[in-house]
């Protein structure tokens, strides 16, 4: 009997206590993600990423699906910099915490966010500062700039399209009404939920059970419980998630109202001056801010809800933006990677009726 008890104790220690103690030690020792100061940091030096091996002086850590990454990639493209030639791009899987919040990436960007631009081993944090750095360092004078008389309006547009996490955390409804950039996550919720409900493992937005456990284990590191909550809600409520989960419903209802405000304002702004862009026929930094917003609206289905006659200015503007060199090339090379995501989204929209009866005229 005593031998049997000893065996049970050893088994318990081996199967439960040792792994648990190992996990606790790992949590204590692992660096935690924290906010970073926007801008160029010459006082910080990070090692070149060795996967793939590179001696390039310029590197961009991004995610294909990230709206802020798209802005910076557009800026690099308009500056004439080609990925793989003039800079190395590292596509970070933000849905894999081991990659996005792992030791290696947190040494490069302690916020564990994308995009992150690194030049000569020194990081530039936050997308709007990265674009300013690109303009200053790699662009010929005047590129993506505007005339002095448009400066204030250009800065105001940049502010409108910026996403401010701290504002969203305080009051998401007011945050969405204040900035179009703050609408990006709420307007994408149908896509996230649709993929959790209907997509197979081929979709990069699908979260399987093992992925859920992995995310759960990483909560002490990144503190992100939203994706876990969305996973559980989508598995419980399926196509009715947006209606039956109050916090999600509040966000989606809020973005339905907020996005109308921003599109009305944009419609007025794009008709204010001659030219195909906000301030003429030359692309500006302000225009770069609208590309990921209108791109996301188009892909999720929000843009098609806006009447093409009443919002003629917005539609003409989007038609011009999607013809820009970088965006055209990006869509040609990457749109096929979205096929499984889009299939699940379309099924969800049809089954849930999320846009049923919604029209902006």
LINZI-V871696 format. One record per pair of residues at least 12 apart in sequence whose ideal C-beta (glycine too) atoms are under 6 Angstrom apart, sorted by the first residue. I is the first residue (numbers start at 1). GAP is how many residues later the second one is. D is the distance in whole Angstrom. If there is no record, write none. Layout:
i;gap;d
I;GAP;D
I;GAP;D
//
This chain:
i;gap;d
27;193;5
30;191;6
31;75;5
33;68;6
33;78;6
33;79;4
33;189;5
34;76;5
35;76;6
36;74;6
36;75;5
36;89;4
38;87;6
38;88;4
38;91;5
39;90;5
40;84;5
40;93;6
41;81;6
41;82;5
42;80;5
44;79;6
45;76;5
46;62;5
46;75;6
46;77;6
49;41;6
54;34;5
56;31;6
56;32;5
57;63;5
58;29;4
58;61;5
59;29;5
59;59;4
60;27;6
60;29;5
60;57;6
61;29;5
61;31;5
61;53;6
61;55;4
62;52;5
62;53;4
63;29;5
63;31;5
63;51;5
64;27;6
66;48;5
67;117;5
67;225;4
67;229;6
68;47;6
68;59;4
69;45;5
69;46;4
70;222;4
71;56;5
71;217;5
71;221;6
72;43;5
72;55;5
72;58;5
74;214;5
74;217;6
74;252;5
75;56;5
75;59;5
75;213;6
77;249;3
79;55;6
79;59;5
79;60;5
92;22;5
97;121;4
97;125;6
100;12;5
101;120;5
101;121;5
115;12;6
117;13;4
131;154;6
144;140;6
144;141;5
146;133;5
146;138;5
150;129;4
154;130;6
154;132;5
157;129;4
158;128;6
158;131;5
160;19;6
160;20;5
161;19;6
161;20;5
161;128;3
161;129;6
161;132;6
162;19;5
163;18;4
163;19;6
163;21;6
168;14;6
173;81;5
176;78;5
176;79;6
176;82;4
177;81;5
180;82;4
180;113;5
183;72;5
183;75;6
183;76;5
184;112;6
186;65;4
186;69;4
187;68;5
187;113;6
187;115;6
189;63;6
190;110;6
190;164;5
191;109;5
191;154;5
193;41;5
193;48;5
194;150;5
194;151;4
194;154;3
195;146;6
195;149;5
196;35;6
196;38;4
197;37;5
197;41;5
198;146;4
198;149;5
198;150;6
199;141;6
199;145;4
202;138;4
203;137;4
203;138;5
203;141;6
205;136;6
207;24;5
212;19;5
215;12;6
215;13;6
233;12;5
239;112;4
239;113;4
242;112;6
260;100;6
263;43;6
263;51;6
266;48;6
267;44;5
267;46;4
267;47;5
270;43;4
270;47;4
271;42;4
276;44;4
291;30;5
294;24;5
305;53;6
305;54;6
305;55;6
306;54;5
307;54;4
310;51;5
//
